């Protein structure tokens, strides 16, 4: 609720739009009636959103289209590494272990893909945040080539699915701020940056 209030007041004070997205990609964990309760709570406090509510569970076509575009452009590759293998590489970043690029040039003999990763290359994302000031992230050095889908799920995973979201909205918390450069990096991959981060955002692919 704190993030909702903050983003609502920020949008309204700047004459902007306030969008609501329901993250309901994991049916097994979704509580029946929870989405409706959230919307009723927002409405009761006078926090009326603009446009239609977006339910991520109904956006699978958009996710698959974006993923297909990434694969067709050669920006993705299969990865067989486990979390332990990545951790053992000893590369630390802003969110923990940085992927060392083990499978970037192909899978080792006898290994099977566990996930699909995006080639970050020399992507550097910079923008000015209203609270945190200037934010800069070199994706390959600080995050590594990140996961966009896990084959066994046959769809974008619950965590990175927003990376595939067309016209991804701005982050609403410091936690989202860390992963926001990946949203912009994904947009660079697809040549449709269209940054809307306030007030300025500069994305470049070296």
Buried (B, 14 or more C-beta within 10 A) or exposed (E): EEEBEEBBEBBEEEEBEBBBBBBBBEEEEBEEEEBEEBBEEBEEEEBEBEEEEBBBBEBBEBBBEBBEBBBEEEBBBBBBBEEEBBBEBEBEBEBEBBBBBBBBEEBEEEBEBBBBBBBBBEBBBBBBBEEEEEBEBBBBEBBBBBBBBBEEEEBBBBEBBBBBBEEBBBBBEEEBBBBBBBBBBBBBBBEEBEBEBBEEBBBEBE
